[in-house]
Amino acid sequence: MKREEQNEKSRNRILQAALKEYGSKNFSETSINTICKENGISKGLIYHYFENVDQLFLACVDECFTQMYEYLEEKVHIVPNDKTATLDCFFKERCAFFSSKPELAHVFSIALFQVPPHLKNEVRQRKAKLDKFNRNLIGKLLNLIELREGVTIEEAVEYIMSFSEFYNNSFNELELVGYTEKERLDLHEARLLKAIDLLIYGIGK
């Protein structure tokens, strides 16, 4: 086996072990010692491929966002002349991704609700490609409706994306005592779907 292939195999082994750890516990309960002990990996090997624990966690976040982007890119589609079905398709496939990949769903939830303040910008950077996908989809969705006079699609997209960021921050402040991470994520998705639906189509009959 070539050295490059061996390096990639070793790095991936560490990443999979870390995904198992971050994908099953609250962020505050994760431990690099557990990753090492349960997977027969030395700390020296981890630090050979990852500068520190933060970079290992961020690699898990990057893997989560990348896989989610690739999944949605393949599965989500515009339903011609049906804005409601298009929005439903988007959230249905998000939920399907989370259901099929529970470890990544947990990592996504940590990135959304538990990420330490000093890593927020790093997480945001790694989410850029997924955000671009969301922007493009919202733009296509808005093409299916007639906007108010004086409102451009670009302005509407940025408004919805800004609202989504505000919504995530507000949701993060809710005291959901007794909720599992899955229940918290399910509630987040259900409320976000309703919020965006109201935002785009209004509260009128």
C-alpha positions as CSV (number, residue, x, y, z in Angstrom):
1,M,0.0,0.0,0.0
2,K,1.3,3.4,-0.9
3,R,2.1,5.9,1.8
4,E,-0.6,8.3,0.7
5,E,-3.2,5.4,0.8
6,Q,-2.0,4.4,4.3
7,N,-2.2,8.0,5.5
8,E,-5.8,8.3,4.2
9,K,-6.8,5.0,5.7
10,S,-5.4,6.0,9.1
11,R,-7.0,9.4,9.0
12,N,-10.3,7.9,8.0
13,R,-10.1,5.3,10.9
14,I,-9.6,8.2,13.3
15,L,-12.5,10.2,11.8
16,Q,-14.9,7.3,12.0
17,A,-14.0,6.7,15.6
18,A,-14.5,10.4,16.3
19,L,-17.9,10.4,14.5
20,K,-19.0,7.5,16.7
21,E,-18.1,9.6,19.8
22,Y,-19.5,12.9,18.7
23,G,-22.4,11.2,17.1
24,S,-23.7,9.6,20.3
25,K,-23.0,12.0,23.2
26,N,-23.5,15.6,24.2
27,F,-20.5,17.7,23.3
28,S,-19.5,18.2,27.0
29,E,-19.4,14.4,27.5
30,T,-17.1,13.6,24.6
31,S,-13.5,12.5,25.3
32,I,-10.5,11.9,23.2
33,N,-9.5,9.3,25.8
34,T,-12.6,7.4,25.1
35,I,-12.0,7.6,21.3
36,C,-8.5,6.1,21.9
37,K,-9.6,3.5,24.4
38,E,-12.6,2.1,22.5
39,N,-10.9,2.1,19.1
40,G,-7.3,1.1,19.9
41,I,-6.0,4.4,18.7
42,S,-3.1,6.2,20.3
43,K,-3.2,9.9,21.1
44,G,0.0,10.3,19.2
45,L,-1.6,9.0,16.0
46,I,-4.6,11.3,16.4
47,Y,-2.3,14.4,16.9
48,H,-0.3,13.3,13.9
49,Y,-3.3,13.8,11.6
50,F,-5.2,16.4,13.6
51,E,-3.6,19.4,15.2
52,N,-5.8,19.3,18.3
53,V,-9.2,18.1,19.6
54,D,-11.0,21.1,18.0
55,Q,-9.7,20.2,14.6
56,L,-10.9,16.6,15.1
57,F,-14.3,17.8,16.0
58,L,-14.4,20.2,13.0
59,A,-13.4,17.3,10.7
60,C,-16.6,15.5,11.9
61,V,-18.7,18.6,11.3
62,D,-17.2,18.9,7.8
63,E,-18.0,15.3,7.1
64,C,-21.5,15.8,8.3
65,F,-22.2,18.9,6.2
66,T,-20.5,17.4,3.1
67,Q,-22.5,14.2,3.2
68,M,-25.7,16.2,3.8
69,Y,-25.0,18.5,0.9
70,E,-24.3,15.5,-1.4
71,Y,-27.5,13.7,-0.3
72,L,-29.7,16.8,-0.7
73,E,-28.1,17.7,-4.1
74,E,-29.1,14.2,-5.3
75,K,-32.5,13.9,-3.7
76,V,-34.2,17.3,-3.6
77,H,-35.9,18.5,-6.7
78,I,-38.2,21.3,-7.9
79,V,-41.7,20.1,-8.4
80,P,-42.9,22.1,-11.5
81,N,-45.5,24.7,-10.6
82,D,-46.0,23.3,-7.1
83,K,-44.2,25.4,-4.5
84,T,-45.7,23.5,-1.5
85,A,-44.6,20.2,-2.8
86,T,-41.1,21.6,-3.5
87,L,-40.7,22.9,0.1
88,D,-42.1,19.6,1.5
89,C,-39.6,17.6,-0.6
90,F,-36.7,19.7,0.8
91,F,-37.7,19.0,4.5
92,K,-38.8,15.4,3.8
93,E,-35.3,14.6,2.4
94,R,-33.6,16.5,5.3
95,C,-35.5,14.2,7.7
96,A,-34.7,11.2,5.6
97,F,-31.0,12.0,5.8
98,F,-31.1,12.4,9.6
99,S,-33.0,9.1,10.0
100,S,-30.6,7.2,7.8
101,K,-27.5,8.6,9.4
102,P,-28.2,9.0,13.2
103,E,-24.6,9.7,14.0
104,L,-24.3,12.5,11.5
105,A,-27.7,13.8,12.7
106,H,-26.3,14.1,16.2
107,V,-23.2,15.9,14.9
108,F,-25.4,18.3,13.0
109,S,-27.4,18.9,16.2
110,I,-24.2,19.6,18.1
111,A,-23.0,22.0,15.4
112,L,-26.4,23.8,15.7
113,F,-27.0,23.8,19.4
114,Q,-23.9,22.9,21.4
115,V,-20.9,24.2,19.5
116,P,-18.5,26.2,21.8
117,P,-18.4,29.9,21.1
118,H,-14.8,29.8,19.9
119,L,-15.7,27.4,17.2
120,K,-18.8,29.1,15.8
121,N,-17.0,30.8,13.0
122,E,-15.2,27.7,12.0
123,V,-18.4,25.7,11.9
124,R,-20.1,28.5,9.9
125,Q,-17.2,28.3,7.3
126,R,-17.7,24.6,7.0
127,K,-21.4,25.0,6.5
128,A,-20.9,27.5,3.5
129,K,-21.5,24.9,0.8
130,L,-24.7,23.6,2.4
131,D,-25.8,27.2,2.8
132,K,-25.2,27.9,-0.8
133,F,-27.3,24.9,-1.7
134,N,-30.1,26.2,0.5
135,R,-29.8,29.7,-1.1
136,N,-30.1,28.2,-4.6
137,L,-33.1,26.1,-3.7
138,I,-34.9,29.0,-2.1
139,G,-34.2,31.1,-5.2
140,K,-35.7,28.4,-7.4
141,L,-38.6,28.1,-5.0
142,L,-39.3,31.8,-5.2
143,N,-39.4,31.6,-8.9
144,L,-42.6,29.6,-8.5
145,I,-44.4,32.5,-6.9
146,E,-45.1,36.1,-7.7
147,L,-43.2,38.4,-5.4
148,R,-44.4,41.8,-4.2
149,E,-43.5,44.7,-6.4
150,G,-40.1,46.1,-5.6
151,V,-38.8,42.9,-4.0
152,T,-36.1,41.0,-5.9
153,I,-35.4,37.2,-5.6
154,E,-31.9,38.0,-4.3
155,E,-33.3,40.2,-1.6
156,A,-35.9,37.7,-0.6
157,V,-33.4,34.9,-0.5
158,E,-31.1,36.8,1.9
159,Y,-34.1,37.8,4.0
160,I,-35.1,34.1,4.4
161,M,-31.5,33.0,5.1
162,S,-31.1,35.8,7.7
163,F,-34.4,34.7,9.3
164,S,-33.2,31.1,9.4
165,E,-30.0,32.2,11.3
166,F,-32.2,34.2,13.7
167,Y,-34.5,31.2,14.1
168,N,-31.6,28.8,14.9
169,N,-30.3,31.2,17.5
170,S,-33.7,31.7,19.1
171,F,-34.4,27.9,19.1
172,N,-31.0,27.3,20.7
173,E,-32.2,29.5,23.7
174,L,-35.2,27.3,24.4
175,E,-35.1,25.3,27.6
176,L,-36.1,21.9,26.2
177,V,-35.7,19.9,29.4
178,G,-36.1,16.2,29.0
179,Y,-35.8,16.2,25.3
180,T,-33.4,13.8,23.6
181,E,-31.1,15.2,20.9
182,K,-33.2,13.5,18.2
183,E,-36.5,15.0,19.7
184,R,-34.8,18.4,19.8
185,L,-33.7,18.1,16.1
186,D,-37.1,16.8,15.0
187,L,-38.8,19.8,16.8
188,H,-36.4,22.2,15.2
189,E,-37.1,20.8,11.7
190,A,-40.9,20.9,12.1
191,R,-40.9,24.4,13.5
192,L,-38.5,25.7,10.8
193,L,-40.7,24.2,8.0
194,K,-43.7,26.0,9.4
195,A,-41.8,29.2,9.9
196,I,-40.5,29.3,6.4
197,D,-43.9,28.4,5.0
198,L,-45.4,31.3,6.9
199,L,-42.6,33.6,5.9
200,I,-43.0,32.9,2.2
201,Y,-46.7,32.5,1.9
202,G,-47.9,34.7,4.7
203,I,-50.3,34.2,7.5
204,G,-53.4,35.2,5.6
205,K,-55.9,32.7,4.3
